[in-house]
Amino acid sequence: MSAEAVGRHMPTVITLDDLTAMMAEDEHHRYEISPDQVLSVMPPAGYMHAIIATRLTGWLLAAGIPADRIAQTVGLRIPGAAGSTGGRIPDLVVWNKAQADGVWLPVTDVLLVVEIISPGSEATDTVAKPAEYAGAGIPQYWTIGQDSAQTVTMYRHEGDHYLPRATMPLAWVLNADPAEHDLH
């Protein structure tokens, strides 16, 4: 089916319910929408992407962060200007308390969002998402590259944007205490 044919069937404004329905019908893609209504369609994560997320989750669990405060690939409602709402699916989220069940969770209790940068997602993960997450007031944002060092760049929320706090290989992070990163 051509992009033109798909476009004829798309609603003029895509809601989070629309995204949920799209994902239920298409297990081969992940759908997100910015608060400005920019639709992103991504293939599922690859093996290395999944291993990085699993290693980071294991580190958090081993440090005593309860499992009900850590989630991989869960939807977040991202508030935007003029009452608009986007939906992003970070690779890992850490909350300060357990959340109620749902597909699109609020950002109010989020401590950290992690995005593992995949080929093709660099601009979204390093420009668009940090601006949206900072605008939502999420205290910390980390990106992890899929380079040989699996470079982690940690950002801290300052004012209305993020400032880089540290950059190091994932192996260094996994040998540190998560308490050093205000995750408890």
C-alpha positions, 0 to 999 in steps of 0.5 A, spaced: 500 500 500 502 506 498 503 512 503 498 516 499 493 510 500 495 510 507 494 517 508 487 517 505 485 513 511 488 517 517 484 521 521 486 529 521 488 528 528 491 522 531 489 520 538 493 516 543 487 511 542 488 511 535 496 509 536 493 504 541 489 501 535 494 502 530 499 498 535 494 492 536 493 491 528 501 492 527 506 488 531 511 489 526 512 497 528 512 502 534 508 508 533 509 515 537 506 522 536 509 528 538 505 533 542 505 537 535 502 531 532 508 529 528 507 521 527 513 517 528 513 509 525 519 505 528 521 498 527 521 493 533 528 494 537 533 489 535 537 484 539 543 489 542 537 494 543 534 489 547 540 487 551 542 494 553 535 495 556 535 488 559 542 490 562 540 496 565 534 494 568 538 488 571 542 493 574 536 497 577 533 491 580 540 489 583 540 496 586 534 495 590 529 499 586 522 495 586 520 492 579 514 496 579 517 502 579 521 500 572 518 499 565 521 497 558 517 500 552 511 503 556 507 509 553 507 516 556 502 521 555 507 527 553 503 534 555 504 539 549 502 547 548 495 549 548 493 542 551 495 538 546 498 531 548 503 526 545 505 519 546 512 517 547 514 510 548 521 510 551 526 504 552 526 505 559 522 509 565 523 509 572 518 512 577 518 514 584 512 510 585 508 504 582 503 506 577 496 504 575 495 500 570 494 503 563 497 504 556 499 511 556 501 513 563 502 520 566 509 523 567 508 526 573 512 521 577 517 519 572 524 520 575 528 518 569 527 516 561 532 512 557 532 512 550 537 507 546 539 510 540 537 506 534 539 507 526 534 512 524 532 515 531 538 519 532 534 526 531 528 524 534 532 521 540 537 527 541 533 533 539 525 532 539 524 527 545 529 531 550 525 537 548 518 534 550 521 530 556 524 537 559 517 540 557 514 535 561 518 536 567 522 529 567 528 530 572 533 526 568 534 523 561 539 518 558 541 516 551 545 510 550 548 509 543 549 502 540 557 504 539 562 499 541 562 503 548 555 503 548 556 510 550 551 513 556 550 521 556 546 523 562 542 529 562 539 533 568 533 538 567 535 545 568 529 550 567 526 548 561 531 544 558 536 539 559 544 540 560 549 534 559 551 531 566 556 526 564 558 521 558 561 514 560 561 507 557 555 503 559 560 498 563 562 504 568 554 506 569 553 498 571 559 498 576 556 504 579 551 505 585 544 508 582 544 512 588 549 516 585 544 518 580 538 520 584 534 514 582 531 511 589 
